Amino acid sequence: DCFKTCIDCVTCIKCAQCMLYHCMSDVEGEFVMQPCACGPPTKSCSKRWIGLTLLSFLVPCLWCYLPLRCV
């Protein structure tokens, strides 16, 4: 889908996916591929959202990801 690819590029969501892979993957190397996924509240979910919030101060275009994905 070219729109999803464009949104991913403009919002730098790959930075968030990279952060999740390197900082928040489990022992087996598995991590949530969709950084903004809203699943059942767990400790890892809250850590992921805190990490995304902190990363968004360094990469402000991440703030545009959710509004653009909802369109």
mmCIF file as gemmi writes it, N, C-alpha and C atoms, coordinates in Angstrom:
data_model
loop_
_atom_site.group_PDB
_atom_site.id
_atom_site.type_symbol
_atom_site.label_atom_id
_atom_site.label_alt_id
_atom_site.label_comp_id
_atom_site.label_asym_id
_atom_site.label_entity_id
_atom_site.label_seq_id
_atom_site.pdbx_PDB_ins_code
_atom_site.Cartn_x
_atom_site.Cartn_y
_atom_site.Cartn_z
_atom_site.occupancy
_atom_site.B_iso_or_equiv
_atom_site.pdbx_formal_charge
_atom_site.auth_seq_id
_atom_site.auth_asym_id
_atom_site.pdbx_PDB_model_num
ATOM 1 N N . ASP Axp A 1 ? 0.856 -1.178 0 1 0 ? 1 A 1
ATOM 2 C CA . ASP Axp A 1 ? 0 0 0 1 0 ? 1 A 1
ATOM 3 C C . ASP Axp A 1 ? 0.897 1.235 0 1 0 ? 1 A 1
ATOM 4 N N . CYS Axp A 2 ? 0.765 2.065 -1.013 1 0 ? 2 A 1
ATOM 5 C CA . CYS Axp A 2 ? 1.654 3.227 -1.142 1 0 ? 2 A 1
ATOM 6 C C . CYS Axp A 2 ? 1.353 4.299 -0.094 1 0 ? 2 A 1
ATOM 7 N N . PHE Axp A 3 ? 0.09 4.405 0.361 1 0 ? 3 A 1
ATOM 8 C CA . PHE Axp A 3 ? -0.234 5.394 1.391 1 0 ? 3 A 1
ATOM 9 C C . PHE Axp A 3 ? 0.416 5.02 2.72 1 0 ? 3 A 1
ATOM 10 N N . LYS Axp A 4 ? 0.351 3.752 3.091 1 0 ? 4 A 1
ATOM 11 C CA . LYS Axp A 4 ? 0.972 3.303 4.339 1 0 ? 4 A 1
ATOM 12 C C . LYS Axp A 4 ? 2.488 3.499 4.277 1 0 ? 4 A 1
ATOM 13 N N . THR Axp A 5 ? 3.079 3.188 3.148 1 0 ? 5 A 1
ATOM 14 C CA . THR Axp A 5 ? 4.516 3.372 2.977 1 0 ? 5 A 1
ATOM 15 C C . THR Axp A 5 ? 4.899 4.841 3.092 1 0 ? 5 A 1
ATOM 16 N N . CYS Axp A 6 ? 4.104 5.709 2.511 1 0 ? 6 A 1
ATOM 17 C CA . CYS Axp A 6 ? 4.351 7.149 2.588 1 0 ? 6 A 1
ATOM 18 C C . CYS Axp A 6 ? 4.224 7.643 4.028 1 0 ? 6 A 1
ATOM 19 N N . ILE Axp A 7 ? 3.178 7.201 4.727 1 0 ? 7 A 1
ATOM 20 C CA . ILE Axp A 7 ? 2.981 7.593 6.13 1 0 ? 7 A 1
ATOM 21 C C . ILE Axp A 7 ? 4.15 7.102 6.977 1 0 ? 7 A 1
ATOM 22 N N . ASP Axp A 8 ? 4.584 5.863 6.772 1 0 ? 8 A 1
ATOM 23 C CA . ASP Axp A 8 ? 5.714 5.322 7.524 1 0 ? 8 A 1
ATOM 24 C C . ASP Axp A 8 ? 6.98 6.136 7.281 1 0 ? 8 A 1
ATOM 25 N N . CYS Axp A 9 ? 7.184 6.569 6.058 1 0 ? 9 A 1
ATOM 26 C CA . CYS Axp A 9 ? 8.377 7.345 5.712 1 0 ? 9 A 1
ATOM 27 C C . CYS Axp A 9 ? 8.326 8.754 6.309 1 0 ? 9 A 1
ATOM 28 N N . VAL Axp A 10 ? 7.194 9.423 6.165 1 0 ? 10 A 1
ATOM 29 C CA . VAL Axp A 10 ? 7.047 10.806 6.637 1 0 ? 10 A 1
ATOM 30 C C . VAL Axp A 10 ? 7.131 10.896 8.158 1 0 ? 10 A 1
ATOM 31 N N . THR Axp A 11 ? 6.606 9.89 8.853 1 0 ? 11 A 1
ATOM 32 C CA . THR Axp A 11 ? 6.555 9.953 10.313 1 0 ? 11 A 1
ATOM 33 C C . THR Axp A 11 ? 7.737 9.276 10.997 1 0 ? 11 A 1
ATOM 34 N N . CYS Axp A 12 ? 8.659 8.727 10.231 1 0 ? 12 A 1
ATOM 35 C CA . CYS Axp A 12 ? 9.857 8.077 10.785 1 0 ? 12 A 1
ATOM 36 C C . CYS Axp A 12 ? 9.513 6.949 11.762 1 0 ? 12 A 1
ATOM 37 N N . ILE Axp A 13 ? 8.46 6.204 11.48 1 0 ? 13 A 1
ATOM 38 C CA . ILE Axp A 13 ? 8.041 5.124 12.377 1 0 ? 13 A 1
ATOM 39 C C . ILE Axp A 13 ? 9.097 4.022 12.444 1 0 ? 13 A 1
ATOM 40 N N . LYS Axp A 14 ? 9.956 3.933 11.437 1 0 ? 14 A 1
ATOM 41 C CA . LYS Axp A 14 ? 11.041 2.94 11.46 1 0 ? 14 A 1
ATOM 42 C C . LYS Axp A 14 ? 11.988 3.193 12.631 1 0 ? 14 A 1
ATOM 43 N N . CYS Axp A 15 ? 12.131 4.447 13.051 1 0 ? 15 A 1
ATOM 44 C CA . CYS Axp A 15 ? 12.946 4.76 14.233 1 0 ? 15 A 1
ATOM 45 C C . CYS Axp A 15 ? 12.345 4.122 15.475 1 0 ? 15 A 1
ATOM 46 N N . ALA Axp A 16 ? 11.027 4.195 15.592 1 0 ? 16 A 1
ATOM 47 C CA . ALA Axp A 16 ? 10.346 3.595 16.736 1 0 ? 16 A 1
ATOM 48 C C . ALA Axp A 16 ? 10.462 2.075 16.694 1 0 ? 16 A 1
ATOM 49 N N . GLN Axp A 17 ? 10.321 1.49 15.514 1 0 ? 17 A 1
ATOM 50 C CA . GLN Axp A 17 ? 10.458 0.038 15.397 1 0 ? 17 A 1
ATOM 51 C C . GLN Axp A 17 ? 11.88 -0.398 15.742 1 0 ? 17 A 1
ATOM 52 N N . CYS Axp A 18 ? 12.85 0.391 15.355 1 0 ? 18 A 1
ATOM 53 C CA . CYS Axp A 18 ? 14.248 0.103 15.674 1 0 ? 18 A 1
ATOM 54 C C . CYS Axp A 18 ? 14.48 0.179 17.184 1 0 ? 18 A 1
ATOM 55 N N . MET Axp A 19 ? 13.919 1.192 17.838 1 0 ? 19 A 1
ATOM 56 C CA . MET Axp A 19 ? 14.042 1.32 19.284 1 0 ? 19 A 1
ATOM 57 C C . MET Axp A 19 ? 13.42 0.112 19.977 1 0 ? 19 A 1
ATOM 58 N N . LEU Axp A 20 ? 12.245 -0.314 19.521 1 0 ? 20 A 1
ATOM 59 C CA . LEU Axp A 20 ? 11.598 -1.478 20.121 1 0 ? 20 A 1
ATOM 60 C C . LEU Axp A 20 ? 12.45 -2.726 19.95 1 0 ? 20 A 1
ATOM 61 N N . TYR Axp A 21 ? 13.022 -2.898 18.785 1 0 ? 21 A 1
ATOM 62 C CA . TYR Axp A 21 ? 13.832 -4.086 18.526 1 0 ? 21 A 1
ATOM 63 C C . TYR Axp A 21 ? 15.081 -4.107 19.405 1 0 ? 21 A 1
ATOM 64 N N . HIS Axp A 22 ? 15.787 -2.982 19.491 1 0 ? 22 A 1
ATOM 65 C CA . HIS Axp A 22 ? 17.053 -2.95 20.21 1 0 ? 22 A 1
ATOM 66 C C . HIS Axp A 22 ? 16.9 -2.79 21.716 1 0 ? 22 A 1
ATOM 67 N N . CYS Axp A 23 ? 15.838 -2.137 22.17 1 0 ? 23 A 1
ATOM 68 C CA . CYS Axp A 23 ? 15.713 -1.828 23.593 1 0 ? 23 A 1
ATOM 69 C C . CYS Axp A 23 ? 14.633 -2.62 24.321 1 0 ? 23 A 1
ATOM 70 N N . MET Axp A 24 ? 13.637 -3.123 23.61 1 0 ? 24 A 1
ATOM 71 C CA . MET Axp A 24 ? 12.496 -3.71 24.302 1 0 ? 24 A 1
ATOM 72 C C . MET Axp A 24 ? 12.119 -5.099 23.808 1 0 ? 24 A 1
ATOM 73 N N . SER Axp A 25 ? 13.013 -5.771 23.109 1 0 ? 25 A 1
ATOM 74 C CA . SER Axp A 25 ? 12.694 -7.133 22.68 1 0 ? 25 A 1
ATOM 75 C C . SER Axp A 25 ? 12.932 -8.089 23.846 1 0 ? 25 A 1
ATOM 76 N N . ASP Axp A 26 ? 12.24 -9.237 23.811 1 0 ? 26 A 1
ATOM 77 C CA . ASP Axp A 26 ? 12.403 -10.201 24.885 1 0 ? 26 A 1
ATOM 78 C C . ASP Axp A 26 ? 13.654 -11.051 24.643 1 0 ? 26 A 1
ATOM 79 N N . VAL Axp A 27 ? 13.851 -12.066 25.472 1 0 ? 27 A 1
ATOM 80 C CA . VAL Axp A 27 ? 15.051 -12.893 25.403 1 0 ? 27 A 1
ATOM 81 C C . VAL Axp A 27 ? 15.179 -13.58 24.043 1 0 ? 27 A 1
ATOM 82 N N . GLU Axp A 28 ? 14.052 -13.936 23.452 1 0 ? 28 A 1
ATOM 83 C CA . GLU Axp A 28 ? 14.066 -14.622 22.164 1 0 ? 28 A 1
ATOM 84 C C . GLU Axp A 28 ? 14.165 -13.653 20.985 1 0 ? 28 A 1
ATOM 85 N N . GLY Axp A 29 ? 14.216 -12.361 21.26 1 0 ? 29 A 1
ATOM 86 C CA . GLY Axp A 29 ? 14.335 -11.364 20.203 1 0 ? 29 A 1
ATOM 87 C C . GLY Axp A 29 ? 13.017 -10.944 19.595 1 0 ? 29 A 1
ATOM 88 N N . GLU Axp A 30 ? 11.906 -11.321 20.229 1 0 ? 30 A 1
ATOM 89 C CA . GLU Axp A 30 ? 10.595 -10.948 19.708 1 0 ? 30 A 1
ATOM 90 C C . GLU Axp A 30 ? 10.173 -9.605 20.288 1 0 ? 30 A 1
ATOM 91 N N . PHE Axp A 31 ? 9.46 -8.837 19.482 1 0 ? 31 A 1
ATOM 92 C CA . PHE Axp A 31 ? 8.973 -7.535 19.911 1 0 ? 31 A 1
ATOM 93 C C . PHE Axp A 31 ? 7.708 -7.219 19.144 1 0 ? 31 A 1
ATOM 94 N N . VAL Axp A 32 ? 6.995 -6.188 19.589 1 0 ? 32 A 1
ATOM 95 C CA . VAL Axp A 32 ? 5.766 -5.768 18.923 1 0 ? 32 A 1
ATOM 96 C C . VAL Axp A 32 ? 6.148 -5.004 17.665 1 0 ? 32 A 1
ATOM 97 N N . MET Axp A 33 ? 5.725 -5.492 16.513 1 0 ? 33 A 1
ATOM 98 C CA . MET Axp A 33 ? 6.092 -4.853 15.244 1 0 ? 33 A 1
ATOM 99 C C . MET Axp A 33 ? 5.377 -3.52 15.06 1 0 ? 33 A 1
ATOM 100 N N . GLN Axp A 34 ? 4.164 -3.395 15.571 1 0 ? 34 A 1
ATOM 101 C CA . GLN Axp A 34 ? 3.416 -2.143 15.5 1 0 ? 34 A 1
ATOM 102 C C . GLN Axp A 34 ? 3.64 -1.368 16.799 1 0 ? 34 A 1
ATOM 103 N N . PRO Axp A 35 ? 4.483 -0.359 16.797 1 0 ? 35 A 1
ATOM 104 C CA . PRO Axp A 35 ? 4.809 0.371 18.019 1 0 ? 35 A 1
ATOM 105 C C . PRO Axp A 35 ? 3.607 1.011 18.701 1 0 ? 35 A 1
ATOM 106 N N . CYS Axp A 36 ? 2.614 1.435 17.94 1 0 ? 36 A 1
ATOM 107 C CA . CYS Axp A 36 ? 1.464 2.134 18.514 1 0 ? 36 A 1
ATOM 108 C C . CYS Axp A 36 ? 0.266 1.219 18.727 1 0 ? 36 A 1
ATOM 109 N N . ALA Axp A 37 ? 0.492 -0.08 18.748 1 0 ? 37 A 1
ATOM 110 C CA . ALA Axp A 37 ? -0.607 -1.025 18.947 1 0 ? 37 A 1
ATOM 111 C C . ALA Axp A 37 ? -1.193 -0.853 20.344 1 0 ? 37 A 1
ATOM 112 N N . CYS Axp A 38 ? -2.498 -0.847 20.412 1 0 ? 38 A 1
ATOM 113 C CA . CYS Axp A 38 ? -3.203 -0.725 21.687 1 0 ? 38 A 1
ATOM 114 C C . CYS Axp A 38 ? -3.763 -2.092 22.053 1 0 ? 38 A 1
ATOM 115 N N . GLY Axp A 39 ? -3.035 -2.81 22.83 1 0 ? 39 A 1
ATOM 116 C CA . GLY Axp A 39 ? -3.469 -4.132 23.269 1 0 ? 39 A 1
ATOM 117 C C . GLY Axp A 39 ? -3.892 -4.075 24.724 1 0 ? 39 A 1
ATOM 118 N N . PRO Axp A 40 ? -4.052 -5.231 25.332 1 0 ? 40 A 1
ATOM 119 C CA . PRO Axp A 40 ? -4.388 -5.232 26.753 1 0 ? 40 A 1
ATOM 120 C C . PRO Axp A 40 ? -3.254 -4.592 27.555 1 0 ? 40 A 1
ATOM 121 N N . PRO Axp A 41 ? -3.604 -3.795 28.553 1 0 ? 41 A 1
ATOM 122 C CA . PRO Axp A 41 ? -2.562 -3.093 29.318 1 0 ? 41 A 1
ATOM 123 C C . PRO Axp A 41 ? -1.668 -4.081 30.071 1 0 ? 41 A 1
ATOM 124 N N . THR Axp A 42 ? -0.4 -4.012 29.785 1 0 ? 42 A 1
ATOM 125 C CA . THR Axp A 42 ? 0.6 -4.829 30.464 1 0 ? 42 A 1
ATOM 126 C C . THR Axp A 42 ? 1.787 -3.939 30.805 1 0 ? 42 A 1
ATOM 127 N N . LYS Axp A 43 ? 2.71 -4.501 31.571 1 0 ? 43 A 1
ATOM 128 C CA . LYS Axp A 43 ? 3.896 -3.731 31.939 1 0 ? 43 A 1
ATOM 129 C C . LYS Axp A 43 ? 4.724 -3.38 30.701 1 0 ? 43 A 1
ATOM 130 N N . SER Axp A 44 ? 4.834 -4.322 29.765 1 0 ? 44 A 1
ATOM 131 C CA . SER Axp A 44 ? 5.614 -4.046 28.556 1 0 ? 44 A 1
ATOM 132 C C . SER Axp A 44 ? 4.938 -2.993 27.68 1 0 ? 44 A 1
ATOM 133 N N . CYS Axp A 45 ? 3.603 -2.951 27.714 1 0 ? 45 A 1
ATOM 134 C CA . CYS Axp A 45 ? 2.868 -1.944 26.941 1 0 ? 45 A 1
ATOM 135 C C . CYS Axp A 45 ? 3.162 -0.544 27.479 1 0 ? 45 A 1
ATOM 136 N N . SER Axp A 46 ? 3.154 -0.406 28.791 1 0 ? 46 A 1
ATOM 137 C CA . SER Axp A 46 ? 3.434 0.914 29.362 1 0 ? 46 A 1
ATOM 138 C C . SER Axp A 46 ? 4.89 1.315 29.115 1 0 ? 46 A 1
ATOM 139 N N . LYS Axp A 47 ? 5.818 0.365 29.191 1 0 ? 47 A 1
ATOM 140 C CA . LYS Axp A 47 ? 7.219 0.675 28.881 1 0 ? 47 A 1
ATOM 141 C C . LYS Axp A 47 ? 7.367 1.097 27.427 1 0 ? 47 A 1
ATOM 142 N N . ARG Axp A 48 ? 6.627 0.444 26.54 1 0 ? 48 A 1
ATOM 143 C CA . ARG Axp A 48 ? 6.693 0.786 25.115 1 0 ? 48 A 1
ATOM 144 C C . ARG Axp A 48 ? 6.201 2.207 24.886 1 0 ? 48 A 1
ATOM 145 N N . TRP Axp A 49 ? 5.083 2.585 25.511 1 0 ? 49 A 1
ATOM 146 C CA . TRP Axp A 49 ? 4.534 3.931 25.314 1 0 ? 49 A 1
ATOM 147 C C . TRP Axp A 49 ? 5.421 4.998 25.947 1 0 ? 49 A 1
ATOM 148 N N . ILE Axp A 50 ? 6.051 4.695 27.067 1 0 ? 50 A 1
ATOM 149 C CA . ILE Axp A 50 ? 7 5.644 27.666 1 0 ? 50 A 1
ATOM 150 C C . ILE Axp A 50 ? 8.195 5.831 26.732 1 0 ? 50 A 1
ATOM 151 N N . GLY Axp A 51 ? 8.694 4.726 26.18 1 0 ? 51 A 1
ATOM 152 C CA . GLY Axp A 51 ? 9.8 4.807 25.227 1 0 ? 51 A 1
ATOM 153 C C . GLY Axp A 51 ? 9.436 5.601 23.989 1 0 ? 51 A 1
ATOM 154 N N . LEU Axp A 52 ? 8.226 5.379 23.467 1 0 ? 52 A 1
ATOM 155 C CA . LEU Axp A 52 ? 7.768 6.131 22.293 1 0 ? 52 A 1
ATOM 156 C C . LEU Axp A 52 ? 7.643 7.617 22.598 1 0 ? 52 A 1
ATOM 157 N N . THR Axp A 53 ? 7.144 7.934 23.781 1 0 ? 53 A 1
ATOM 158 C CA . THR Axp A 53 ? 6.999 9.338 24.168 1 0 ? 53 A 1
ATOM 159 C C . THR Axp A 53 ? 8.36 10.019 24.249 1 0 ? 53 A 1
ATOM 160 N N . LEU Axp A 54 ? 9.317 9.36 24.891 1 0 ? 54 A 1
ATOM 161 C CA . LEU Axp A 54 ? 10.657 9.942 24.996 1 0 ? 54 A 1
ATOM 162 C C . LEU Axp A 54 ? 11.322 10.061 23.626 1 0 ? 54 A 1
ATOM 163 N N . LEU Axp A 55 ? 11.151 9.053 22.785 1 0 ? 55 A 1
ATOM 164 C CA . LEU Axp A 55 ? 11.724 9.104 21.441 1 0 ? 55 A 1
ATOM 165 C C . LEU Axp A 55 ? 11.098 10.216 20.609 1 0 ? 55 A 1
ATOM 166 N N . SER Axp A 56 ? 9.823 10.483 20.834 1 0 ? 56 A 1
ATOM 167 C CA . SER Axp A 56 ? 9.145 11.511 20.034 1 0 ? 56 A 1
ATOM 168 C C . SER Axp A 56 ? 9.674 12.916 20.319 1 0 ? 56 A 1
ATOM 169 N N . PHE Axp A 57 ? 10.347 13.119 21.445 1 0 ? 57 A 1
ATOM 170 C CA . PHE Axp A 57 ? 10.978 14.417 21.692 1 0 ? 57 A 1
ATOM 171 C C . PHE Axp A 57 ? 12.233 14.583 20.827 1 0 ? 57 A 1
ATOM 172 N N . LEU Axp A 58 ? 12.885 13.466 20.495 1 0 ? 58 A 1
ATOM 173 C CA . LEU Axp A 58 ? 14.055 13.513 19.616 1 0 ? 58 A 1
ATOM 174 C C . LEU Axp A 58 ? 13.666 13.435 18.143 1 0 ? 58 A 1
ATOM 175 N N . VAL Axp A 59 ? 12.554 12.747 17.861 1 0 ? 59 A 1
ATOM 176 C CA . VAL Axp A 59 ? 12.055 12.578 16.491 1 0 ? 59 A 1
ATOM 177 C C . VAL Axp A 59 ? 10.605 13.07 16.479 1 0 ? 59 A 1
ATOM 178 N N . PRO Axp A 60 ? 10.389 14.391 16.421 1 0 ? 60 A 1
ATOM 179 C CA . PRO Axp A 60 ? 9.038 14.946 16.585 1 0 ? 60 A 1
ATOM 180 C C . PRO Axp A 60 ? 8.041 14.534 15.504 1 0 ? 60 A 1
ATOM 181 N N . CYS Axp A 61 ? 8.51 14.071 14.363 1 0 ? 61 A 1
ATOM 182 C CA . CYS Axp A 61 ? 7.556 13.656 13.326 1 0 ? 61 A 1
ATOM 183 C C . CYS Axp A 61 ? 6.761 12.421 13.747 1 0 ? 61 A 1
ATOM 184 N N . LEU Axp A 62 ? 7.193 11.721 14.805 1 0 ? 62 A 1
ATOM 185 C CA . LEU Axp A 62 ? 6.421 10.581 15.317 1 0 ? 62 A 1
ATOM 186 C C . LEU Axp A 62 ? 5.042 11.008 15.819 1 0 ? 62 A 1
ATOM 187 N N . TRP Axp A 63 ? 4.915 12.263 16.255 1 0 ? 63 A 1
ATOM 188 C CA . TRP Axp A 63 ? 3.62 12.753 16.744 1 0 ? 63 A 1
ATOM 189 C C . TRP Axp A 63 ? 2.561 12.714 15.64 1 0 ? 63 A 1
ATOM 190 N N . CYS Axp A 64 ? 2.964 12.724 14.402 1 0 ? 64 A 1
ATOM 191 C CA . CYS Axp A 64 ? 2.013 12.716 13.278 1 0 ? 64 A 1
ATOM 192 C C . CYS Axp A 64 ? 1.537 11.318 12.905 1 0 ? 64 A 1
ATOM 193 N N . TYR Axp A 65 ? 2.146 10.273 13.443 1 0 ? 65 A 1
ATOM 194 C CA . TYR Axp A 65 ? 1.832 8.917 13.008 1 0 ? 65 A 1
ATOM 195 C C . TYR Axp A 65 ? 0.374 8.537 13.282 1 0 ? 65 A 1
ATOM 196 N N . LEU Axp A 66 ? -0.076 8.673 14.511 1 0 ? 66 A 1
ATOM 197 C CA . LEU Axp A 66 ? -1.456 8.265 14.829 1 0 ? 66 A 1
ATOM 198 C C . LEU Axp A 66 ? -2.506 9.061 14.065 1 0 ? 66 A 1
ATOM 199 N N . PRO Axp A 67 ? -2.407 10.397 13.999 1 0 ? 67 A 1
ATOM 200 C CA . PRO Axp A 67 ? -3.422 11.117 13.21 1 0 ? 67 A 1
ATOM 201 C C . PRO Axp A 67 ? -3.423 10.73 11.732 1 0 ? 67 A 1
ATOM 202 N N . LEU Axp A 68 ? -2.256 10.503 11.155 1 0 ? 68 A 1
ATOM 203 C CA . LEU Axp A 68 ? -2.205 10.123 9.746 1 0 ? 68 A 1
ATOM 204 C C . LEU Axp A 68 ? -2.724 8.708 9.516 1 0 ? 68 A 1
ATOM 205 N N . ARG Axp A 69 ? -2.488 7.807 10.452 1 0 ? 69 A 1
ATOM 206 C CA . ARG Axp A 69 ? -2.984 6.438 10.302 1 0 ? 69 A 1
ATOM 207 C C . ARG Axp A 69 ? -4.497 6.359 10.457 1 0 ? 69 A 1
ATOM 208 N N . CYS Axp A 70 ? -5.077 7.297 11.171 1 0 ? 70 A 1
ATOM 209 C CA . CYS Axp A 70 ? -6.533 7.294 11.374 1 0 ? 70 A 1
ATOM 210 C C . CYS Axp A 70 ? -7.283 7.845 10.175 1 0 ? 70 A 1
ATOM 211 N N . VAL Axp A 71 ? -6.602 8.537 9.285 1 0 ? 71 A 1
ATOM 212 C CA . VAL Axp A 71 ? -7.265 9.151 8.128 1 0 ? 71 A 1
ATOM 213 C C . VAL Axp A 71 ? -7.667 8.104 7.127 1 0 ? 71 A 1
